[in-house]
Amino acid sequence: MTELIIYAFLFLSLIAHTLMASKMYRTVHADQSLSLKERNDWKLKALILPGYYFRKYKGRNKGIK
C-alpha cells in the first residue's frame, strides 16, 4: 500500500511539472519582446524547475507591463 501511495505521488508530481513547464513554454513563446536566444534560455529553464523560473520570469516582466 505504501508503494502505491509513493507511485501516485510521483505520478502527480510529474504531471504537475509537465503542466507548469508547458504553461511557461507557451507564455515565453508568445512574448515578442524577447530575442530568440532569450526565449530558448527561458524554455530550457522551464524544463528544469518550471515553478521557480516562471516566478522569476514573471518578476522580470513586472516592470515592463
N, C-alpha and C positions, 0 to 999 in steps of 0.2 A: 504494500500500500504506500509506503514511504517513497519507493522508487517511482510509482505512478505520479505522486504529487511533485516530485522533483522534475520529472519529464514534462509535466503540464506547465510548471513554472518556466522551465527553459523554453518551451514552445511559445508561451505567451510573451516572454521577453524577446524572442526572435521576431515574432510578428510585430510587436511594438517598435522594435529597432528598424524594421523594414518600412513600416508606415511613416515613421518620423523621417527617415532618410529620403523617402520618395517625396514627402512634403517639402523638405528643404531643397531637394534637387529641382522640383518644379518652380519654387519661389526664386531660386538663384537663376535658373534658366530664363525666367521671364524678366529679370532685371536688366534693362538695356544700358544702364549706366556703368556696368562692369565690362572690362575688356575680356577677351576670350581666355587669356591666361588666368585672370582673377576668377572667372566663372569656373574654370576647370579646377582651380585650387579649392574653392568652396565646395564643389561637387565631391572631390576626393575626401575632404574633411567630413562631409556628410556620411560617407561610408564608414568612417572610424567611430566617431561619437556624435551622432546626429543631434541629440538634445542639447549638448553643451555648445557645439558650434553654431547651432541655429540661434541660440540665445546671443552668442557673440555677434553673429551676422545681423540680427535684429537691432542690437545695441549700436552697431556700427552705422546702421542706416537711420537711426532715430533723428540725427541732426539734419539729414537730407530731406526727410519728409516733413 
